[in-house]
Amino acid sequence: IYMVMTAGAFAVVLMMKKQGRMVERISDLSGLWRDQKMLAVAMTIIMLSMAGIPPLAGFFSKLFIFQSLMAAQLTVLAVVGVLASVISAFYYLRVIKIMLFDEAPEQGLDKCDDMTLKVVLAVCTIILLLFIVQPAPAMNWAAMAATSLMP
């Protein structure tokens, strides 16, 4: 799930161009909702998932990690993880606020013509949304991956 969220976020970053040049600042996302609604929606879903907002996949990823820590009696590490998640949620939600509510500059981001990036972003967003209604495949893949790491 983290791989999917990260790939989707990087796809958005790689799609961010202004006058043909790459932009990297979060503030460059201001007004994205006005100019490119689908890109803003996809990035919002990814950021909410990264923040761990239920019912998105990122919430369950964090939940399972914290449950595993508690089962292993690593309570201090679990508490530190929860606190770090709460703090990081502020930053993820800030990105959403900038995209949806900050005033857009006169010239927004260029429209992306790279079909590969569009496909990567679409697939990542769909996976995160499908996890809400059908989590079993991702859970089975995670279980197989975890058992393959055990001696």
PANUVEX-747088 format. One record per residue: x negated, y negated, z of N, C-alpha, C, O in turn. Coordinates in steps of 0.1 Angstrom, whole numbers, plus 5000, padded with zeros to 4 digits. Example, Ala and Ser with C-alpha at 12.3 -4.5 7.8 and 13.67 -1.06 7.14 Angstrom:
2
486850575078487750455078486850335078485850335085487250225071486350115071487150005079486649895080
This chain:
151
499250125000500050005000499149885000499449784993498149885008497249765008496549744995496349634990496249854988495649844975496649774965496249694957497849814966498949764957499149614960499149534950499149574973499349434976498149354971498349244966496949404973495749324970495649314954495349204949495949424947495949414933496949314927496649234918498149314933499149214929498749074932498848984923498149044943497648914947496548864938496548754934495648954935494548924926495048894912494448814905496048974907496648944894497148804893496948734883497848764904498348624904497248524904497248424896496148544912495048454912494448444898494048344893494248564891493648564878494548494868494048454857495848484870496748424861496748274863497348194855496148224874496148084877495148004869493948014871495647934859494847854850495447714848496747714847494647614848495147484845494247424833493047414835494847394822494147344811493147444806492047414802493447574807492547684803491447714813490647804810491347644824490347674834490947744846492047704850490147834852490547904864490647804875489847714877491647824883491847744896491847844907492247954906491347794919491147894930491747844943491847924953492147714944492647664956494147704958494947714949494447724971495847754974496747644970497947664966496247524972497047404969497447394954498447334950496747464945497047474931498347554928498847544917498747624938500047694937501247604939502447654937501047484944502147394947503047374934502547354923504347394936505247374926505447494916506047484906504847604920504947724911506347764909506747804898507147754919508647784918509247704907510147754899508847574906509447494895509047534881509847534872507747574880507247594867507347744862507647774850507147834871507047984868507748064879507048114887509048064878509848134888509548274891509348324902509348354880509048494882507748524888507548614897506748444885505448454891505548414906504948484915506248314909506448274923507248384931506948404943508248444925508948554932508048664934508048724946507248704925506348824926505348794938505148874946504748674937503748634948504448624961503848664971505648584962506348574975506648714980506348734992507048804972507148944976505849004982505849074992504748974974503449024979503048964992502549035001503248834993502848765005503648815017503148835028504948835015505848885026505449025030505449055042505049105021504649235024503249235031503149305041502349145027501049135034501249085048500549125057502249005050502548945063503149055072503149045084503649165066504249265074505749245077506249285088506449175068507849145071508649265066508549305055509549315075510349425072511449375061511849265062511849465053511649605051510549635040510549745035509749545037508749565027507649665031507449685043506949715021505949825024504849785033504349865041504449655033503349615042503749625057502849655065504949615060505449625074505249775078504649795089505549865070505450005073503950045074503650135082503149995065501750015066501149975079500450055086501549855084501049815097501649895108500949935118502949925107503550005117502850135119502650185130502650205108501950345109500550335115500150425122499850225111498550205116498550185132497850245139499450105136499650075150500150195158499650225169501050275152501450395158500350495160500250565170499450505149498350595150497350555161496850635168497150425162496250375172496850405186496050445195498150395188498750425201498650575204498350615215498850655194498850795196497350845199497250935207496450765194495050805198494550725210493350735214495550665217495250595230494250485228493450455237494350415217493450305214494350175216494450095206494850155228495850055230495249915228495949825222494049895233493449755231493249725216493549615212492849825209492649795194494049765188494149685179495049835192496449815187496849675190497449605181496649635202497049495206496349395198496849295194495049415196494249315188494749315174494849215168495049435169495649445155496949365154497149295144497849385164499149315163498849165164499549085156498049115173497748975174497148915161497448815156496248995155495648955142496748945131496648865122497649045131498749045121499648915123500048865113499948885135500748765138500048635133500648555126498748625136497948515131497848505116498048405110497648625110497548625095498848595088498848545077499948635095501248605089501448455087502048415077500948375095500948225094500348185080500948105073499248245077498548205064499348255052499448185042499848375053500648435042501948345040502248315028502548315050503748235049503448095044504248025038502248045047501847915043501747915027502147815021501248015022501148025007502548025001502747954991503548095007504948085002505447945003506147894994505247875014505647745016505147655005505847564999503847665002503247584992503847604978504147514970504047734975504647774962506047724960506447664949506847734970508247704969508647564973509647514967507947504982508447374987507547254985508047144985506247274983505447154981505647094968506047164958505446964968505746894955504746934945503546944947505246954933504347004922503646884916504146774915502346914911501646804904502346794890503146874886501946684884502546654871502346764861503246804854501146814861500846934852500647054861499747064869501547154859501547274866500547374860499747334851500647494864499747594859500147634845501247624841499147674837499447724824500147854824500047924834500947874814501648004813500648114809499748084801500748224815499748334813500148414801501348454799499248434792499448514780498848654781499048744772498148684792497448814794498448924798498948924809498849004789499849104791499349204802500149264809498049234802497549334812497849274826498249354835497549154829497849094842499249094845499649124857500149064835501549074837502049214841502849224850501449314835501849444837501449484851502149554859500149454855499649484868500549424879500949484889500849294877501649224887503049284888503649304899503649324876505049374876505049514883505849544891504049594880503949734886503749724901504449794909502849634906502649614920503849564927504249614938504549474921505749414927506849524928507549534938507049604917508049704917507749814927508649864934506449854929506049954939506449904953507049974961506149774956506449724969507949714971508449744982508749694961510249684962510849824963511749854971510249924955510750054955510550124969511350214973509550084976509250144989510350124998510550205007511150014996512249985005513350095004513850145014513550134991514650234989514150384988514950474991512950394985512350534983510950544988510050544980510750545001509350545006508750685006507450695007509450795004508850925004507650954995506651005000507650914983506450934974505250874980504150934980505350744984504150684989503650745002502550755005504650785011504350855023503650985021502651025028504151065011503451195008502051175002501151245006501851074994500551044989499551005000498451045000500050925009499250885021498951005029497751015034499851085032499651205040498551295033497751355040498651315020497751405013496351335014495351405016496251205012494951135013494351145027493151175028495151135037494651145051494251285054493151305060494951385050494551525053493251565045492551645049493051505033491851535025490651475032489551525029490751385041489651325048489251405060488251385066490151485065489951565077489051685074489251755063488151715083487251835080487951965082487352075080
